[in-house]
Amino acid sequence: MQRIFVGDVQGCADEFEEVLDRARSTFGSDFEIWSVGDLVNRGPDSLRILRAMRDLVESGRGRIVLGNHELALLHVAAGLRELSPRDTMSDILEAPDSRDWIDWLRAQPLAVIGTLAESGAQSEAADDRSRFAMVHAAVHPDWELSEIERRARTAEARLSDPDSRAFRQFLAAKEDPDRDVVARLTRCRSVSASGAWSVDPPDEDSSSFEAWHELWSRRRHRYGVVYGHWARQGLHVAPGLRGLDTGCVHHGRGRDGYLTAWLPDPESRDPFAIPDESFWHIRARRAYYAERLSTV
Ligand SMILES: [Mn+2]
């Protein structure tokens, strides 16, 4: 079984379909698609990509984690935020089964823990280097896999609360530690040694913040992280780390955009080693970003 991780799609359903077509012609039906989140918004086809991905998830051939744009959609649906002119999520909000899409999304995970090793025996081994977490933006540099899982499960239970008032209160909460976990997993780019985190990239002029994965790498964890969210950083291939947001939807913003898929070798004993050439790069079909600007 080939597992295919896909970076931030953001409504670029044509490029996502190209990944699927290529997967079918290469692996038949013997593949799974794992999305790092931000399936929706900014691009042209938010509902179409959700449909395609939900089909895969419900047939047991896909996993997703929530990104900040899915969270933004939940905020709009809960009446906690207005749509902005740059948002392209109204196809979901105006769908006759909109409520069902929102409920499906809020039941999706914030972190998925897995192993890339094909054989169960290998994943039990103490030297297994193929265990990983998939999150949208970042993990806390100090967290082991078990802690990522525990904290994500707690926050997910709050998001998927059957009581929609409790769900709305949780989304709106300011000082709730579980709400902070949601925000960190879906939005963090930099951290400070004192434990603070920020949505912004590290500031060149300030030494107090650095990329979350710099500090994470110094902790010498024995698991990998597959993530997205950081289009300006671009493809990030480092030991234990695969950052897959290559800004498909930002094509035309003074740079080329493309959708990245990562296809780790299921036979490898160290799939997070470098160098690594196991990527597909799907060029953006259009200059989505310029298109959005001109229609605002
Ligand atoms: Mn994001």
Residues whose N, C-alpha, C, O or C-beta is under 5 A from the ligand:
A	BS01	MN	D38 G67 N68 T186 H229
